[in-house]
Amino acid sequence: MSRPFEIRREVVLPASPEEVWRAIATPEGQAGWFMSSDPEEAGAEIEEDAPNRLVQRFGTQAIEYLVEARDGSSTVLRFVHSGIAEDDWGDEFETMTGFGWDLYLFTLGEYLRHFPGRPAAYVEAEAPNTPDAWKRILAALGDPAEGATVEILGASGVVDKRTDHYLGIRTSDALIRFHERSLIGMPVAVGDHDYTPGLDIGARTAEWTRWFADTVQG
């Protein structure tokens, strides 16, 4: 049966409350670390008290951000995702969703630290859904550890996050995030938060699609 859940996180971010607010409360800010959809256009109910509190309600679920200034030009962000988990999810819902938010909030910190004030475009693409796709992708990048330098789509970057199901790469113009999603029956995907002025999103998506095809099926 459906059951309530609540995921709480607290992070210290290297930015002012106003900068954090722009990142969490505007479509162009969210493209820098999360995705580029507009919650209001997606039907969410929004409560705002800028730059202190933001609540987004989607049906039976809600996401709340509480923003508090700290000394030293930093900000504490308290985050709560709560609501009702659907019938076909067990205890793994909170574990997997919480892990996902840990990674997104990490990317938020990287965005504010390395690309403050730079407008972003968000690009996503999926790899062919084959059993060894993740293994092939990691091998193509040299199976890198955190801190290692890699080459990806003609750019040099550093691995800023690595887990069994996730690889994050920071280049001079992008935060690239690979998600291994076999646990939920979905193919490997990449989220590319790109800060290149005038980026052609369609061309970049096609570039990722070709890279996945060459890497996984080549």
Order of alpha helices (4+ residues) and beta strands (2+ residues): beta-alpha-alpha-beta-beta-beta-beta-alpha-beta-alpha-beta-beta-beta-beta-beta-alpha
